Amino acid sequence: MGFPGAAGEASQGADASEARLVAACQQGDAAAFEELVRRYKDRIYTLAYRFLGNHEDSQDLCQETFVKAYQAIGGFRGNARFFTWLYSIAVNLARNRVRDGGRLGRNKGVSLEDAPAQALALPADLGGSPRDTAMRHELEDSLQACLNELPDHYRLVFILRVMDGLSYEAIAGLLTCPKGTVKSRLNQARALLRGKLEERGLL
């Protein structure tokens, strides 16, 4: 049986744990940063892949996100959750990546040696071998291909709202645009995506 407020207390506990890790990292504790990376690297990688559509650039973006976070964490003041701050770094990098049409990481002048090597380890194998897993990945690839065809500003809003579950307010803050604009772009993205999925016989 659950208790009133239990979920809120669990969330507060997670926030407190995160705050302790951030404070330790600001004091030079590399292990604390590695724990933050362990907690969030899958979500950052997933965001990158959904927006960029290929594994190599997504791994680059994931790594650069944590490098930049490590370099700037001394200035993090806790006005928002660390993950929200980290997410904003990843979103801005993704938008810049598409705008510039170039590679991330070394070509942007950021050394991957600036963060603990263990923290930046990414999984080499993102899938499994069973037949059902292969079929699921094929469907996911088809959905990703449809997402890739959306205009950037529609694709990003769709990813943030539908796939990551961010609130309209949070998305508006990340993208520095009115909440009404977020809703309008989301409606357009859904309509365009539905049409593309229908064309492929997926709906």
LUMMIMI-816822 format. One record per residue (C-alpha): residue number from 1; residue in three letters; x, y, z. Coordinates in steps of 0.25 Angstrom, whole numbers, plus 2048, in hexadecimal, padded with zeros to 3 digits. Layout:
LUMMIMI-816822
(atom NUM; ala; (X; Y; Z));
...
//
This chain:
LUMMIMI-816822
(atom 1; met; (800; 800; 800));
(atom 2; gly; (805; 80E; 7FC));
(atom 3; phe; (806; 81A; 805));
(atom 4; pro; (801; 828; 802));
(atom 5; gly; (80D; 830; 7FD));
(atom 6; ala; (816; 824; 7FB));
(atom 7; ala; (819; 827; 7EC));
(atom 8; gly; (81C; 835; 7EF));
(atom 9; glu; (825; 831; 7FB));
(atom 10; ala; (82C; 828; 7F1));
(atom 11; ser; (82E; 833; 7E7));
(atom 12; gln; (833; 83C; 7F2));
(atom 13; gly; (83D; 831; 7F6));
(atom 14; ala; (842; 830; 7E7));
(atom 15; asp; (843; 83F; 7E6));
(atom 16; ala; (84B; 83F; 7F3));
(atom 17; ser; (854; 834; 7EF));
(atom 18; glu; (857; 83C; 7E2));
(atom 19; ala; (85A; 848; 7E9));
(atom 20; arg; (864; 841; 7F2));
(atom 21; leu; (86B; 83C; 7E5));
(atom 22; val; (86B; 849; 7DF));
(atom 23; ala; (871; 850; 7EB));
(atom 24; ala; (87C; 845; 7EC));
(atom 25; cys; (87F; 846; 7DD));
(atom 26; gln; (881; 855; 7DF));
(atom 27; gln; (88B; 852; 7EA));
(atom 28; gly; (893; 84A; 7E0));
(atom 29; asp; (88D; 83C; 7E3));
(atom 30; ala; (88F; 835; 7D5));
(atom 31; ala; (887; 828; 7DA));
(atom 32; ala; (87B; 831; 7DD));
(atom 33; phe; (87B; 836; 7CF));
(atom 34; glu; (87C; 828; 7CA));
(atom 35; glu; (870; 824; 7D2));
(atom 36; leu; (868; 830; 7CC));
(atom 37; val; (86C; 82B; 7BE));
(atom 38; arg; (868; 81D; 7C1));
(atom 39; arg; (85A; 822; 7C5));
(atom 40; tyr; (857; 82A; 7B9));
(atom 41; lys; (860; 826; 7AD));
(atom 42; asp; (855; 81C; 7A8));
(atom 43; arg; (84B; 828; 7A8));
(atom 44; ile; (854; 832; 7A1));
(atom 45; tyr; (859; 827; 797));
(atom 46; thr; (84A; 824; 794));
(atom 47; leu; (847; 833; 792));
(atom 48; ala; (853; 835; 789));
(atom 49; tyr; (84F; 828; 780));
(atom 50; arg; (841; 82C; 77F));
(atom 51; phe; (845; 83A; 77A));
(atom 52; leu; (851; 837; 772));
(atom 53; gly; (84D; 829; 76D));
(atom 54; asn; (85A; 822; 76D));
(atom 55; his; (863; 81B; 777));
(atom 56; glu; (870; 821; 774));
(atom 57; asp; (86C; 830; 775));
(atom 58; ser; (863; 82C; 781));
(atom 59; gln; (86F; 826; 789));
(atom 60; asp; (877; 833; 786));
(atom 61; leu; (86C; 83C; 78B));
(atom 62; cys; (86A; 834; 797));
(atom 63; gln; (879; 835; 79A));
(atom 64; glu; (87A; 843; 797));
(atom 65; thr; (86E; 846; 7A0));
(atom 66; phe; (874; 840; 7AC));
(atom 67; val; (882; 847; 7A9));
(atom 68; lys; (87B; 854; 7A9));
(atom 69; ala; (874; 851; 7B5));
(atom 70; tyr; (880; 84D; 7BC));
(atom 71; gln; (887; 85A; 7B8));
(atom 72; ala; (87C; 863; 7BC));
(atom 73; ile; (877; 85C; 7C9));
(atom 74; gly; (87E; 865; 7D2));
(atom 75; gly; (875; 870; 7CD));
(atom 76; phe; (868; 868; 7CF));
(atom 77; arg; (860; 86E; 7DA));
(atom 78; gly; (854; 865; 7DC));
(atom 79; asn; (84A; 86E; 7D6));
(atom 80; ala; (844; 862; 7CF));
(atom 81; arg; (847; 853; 7D0));
(atom 82; phe; (854; 84F; 7CB));
(atom 83; phe; (84E; 846; 7C1));
(atom 84; thr; (845; 851; 7BC));
(atom 85; trp; (852; 859; 7BA));
(atom 86; leu; (859; 84D; 7B4));
(atom 87; tyr; (84E; 84B; 7AA));
(atom 88; ser; (84E; 85A; 7A6));
(atom 89; ile; (85D; 858; 7A2));
(atom 90; ala; (859; 84C; 79A));
(atom 91; val; (84E; 853; 793));
(atom 92; asn; (856; 85F; 78F));
(atom 93; leu; (861; 856; 78A));
(atom 94; ala; (857; 84E; 782));
(atom 95; arg; (852; 85A; 77C));
(atom 96; asn; (860; 860; 779));
(atom 97; arg; (864; 852; 772));
(atom 98; val; (858; 853; 769));
(atom 99; arg; (85A; 862; 766));
(atom 100; asp; (869; 861; 763));
(atom 101; gly; (868; 853; 75C));
(atom 102; gly; (876; 850; 762));
(atom 103; arg; (87B; 845; 76B));
(atom 104; leu; (87C; 847; 77A));
(atom 105; gly; (886; 844; 785));
(atom 106; arg; (895; 846; 780));
(atom 107; asn; (890; 84F; 774));
(atom 108; lys; (88A; 859; 77E));
(atom 109; gly; (897; 85A; 786));
(atom 110; val; (892; 852; 792));
(atom 111; ser; (89C; 848; 798));
(atom 112; leu; (896; 83B; 79D));
(atom 113; glu; (8A1; 83B; 7A7));
(atom 114; asp; (89B; 846; 7AE));
(atom 115; ala; (891; 83C; 7B5));
(atom 116; pro; (894; 82F; 7BD));
(atom 117; ala; (896; 824; 7B2));
(atom 118; gln; (88E; 81A; 7BA));
(atom 119; ala; (882; 823; 7BA));
(atom 120; leu; (881; 824; 7AB));
(atom 121; ala; (881; 816; 7A8));
(atom 122; leu; (875; 813; 79F));
(atom 123; pro; (86F; 805; 79C));
(atom 124; ala; (875; 7FF; 78F));
(atom 125; asp; (869; 7F6; 78D));
(atom 126; leu; (85B; 7FD; 78D));
(atom 127; gly; (853; 7F1; 789));
(atom 128; gly; (851; 7E2; 78B));
(atom 129; ser; (851; 7D6; 782));
(atom 130; pro; (844; 7D0; 784));
(atom 131; arg; (83A; 7D0; 778));
(atom 132; asp; (830; 7D8; 77F));
(atom 133; thr; (83A; 7E2; 783));
(atom 134; ala; (83E; 7E4; 775));
(atom 135; met; (830; 7E6; 770));
(atom 136; arg; (82E; 7F0; 77B));
(atom 137; his; (83A; 7F8; 777));
(atom 138; glu; (836; 7F7; 768));
(atom 139; leu; (829; 7FE; 76C));
(atom 140; glu; (831; 808; 775));
(atom 141; asp; (83A; 80B; 769));
(atom 142; ser; (82D; 80E; 760));
(atom 143; leu; (828; 817; 76A));
(atom 144; gln; (835; 81E; 76B));
(atom 145; ala; (836; 81F; 75C));
(atom 146; cys; (828; 826; 75D));
(atom 147; leu; (82D; 82F; 768));
(atom 148; asn; (839; 833; 760));
(atom 149; glu; (830; 838; 755));
(atom 150; leu; (82A; 842; 75E));
(atom 151; pro; (82F; 851; 75E));
(atom 152; asp; (838; 853; 76A));
(atom 153; his; (830; 85C; 772));
(atom 154; tyr; (824; 852; 771));
(atom 155; arg; (82C; 846; 774));
(atom 156; leu; (833; 84B; 780));
(atom 157; val; (825; 84F; 786));
(atom 158; phe; (81F; 842; 783));
(atom 159; ile; (82B; 83B; 78A));
(atom 160; leu; (82B; 843; 796));
(atom 161; arg; (81C; 842; 798));
(atom 162; val; (818; 835; 793));
(atom 163; met; (824; 82C; 795));
(atom 164; asp; (82B; 833; 7A1));
(atom 165; gly; (81E; 838; 7A8));
(atom 166; leu; (822; 846; 7AB));
(atom 167; ser; (818; 850; 7AF));
(atom 168; tyr; (814; 85B; 7A5));
(atom 169; glu; (81A; 865; 7AF));
(atom 170; ala; (827; 85E; 7AF));
(atom 171; ile; (828; 85D; 7A0));
(atom 172; ala; (825; 86B; 79F));
(atom 173; gly; (831; 86E; 7A9));
(atom 174; leu; (83A; 865; 7A1));
(atom 175; leu; (837; 86B; 794));
(atom 176; thr; (835; 879; 798));
(atom 177; cys; (828; 87B; 791));
(atom 178; pro; (819; 87D; 796));
(atom 179; lys; (811; 871; 79B));
(atom 180; gly; (807; 873; 790));
(atom 181; thr; (812; 872; 786));
(atom 182; val; (816; 864; 78C));
(atom 183; lys; (807; 85F; 78B));
(atom 184; ser; (806; 864; 77D));
(atom 185; arg; (813; 85D; 778));
(atom 186; leu; (80F; 851; 77F));
(atom 187; asn; (802; 850; 778));
(atom 188; gln; (809; 852; 76B));
(atom 189; ala; (813; 848; 76E));
(atom 190; arg; (808; 83D; 772));
(atom 191; ala; (801; 840; 765));
(atom 192; leu; (80D; 83F; 75C));
(atom 193; leu; (812; 833; 763));
(atom 194; arg; (805; 82C; 762));
(atom 195; gly; (805; 82E; 753));
(atom 196; lys; (813; 829; 751));
(atom 197; leu; (80F; 81C; 75A));
(atom 198; glu; (803; 81A; 751));
(atom 199; glu; (80B; 81B; 744));
(atom 200; arg; (814; 810; 74A));
(atom 201; gly; (808; 807; 74E));
(atom 202; leu; (80C; 808; 75C));
(atom 203; leu; (7FE; 80E; 760));
//
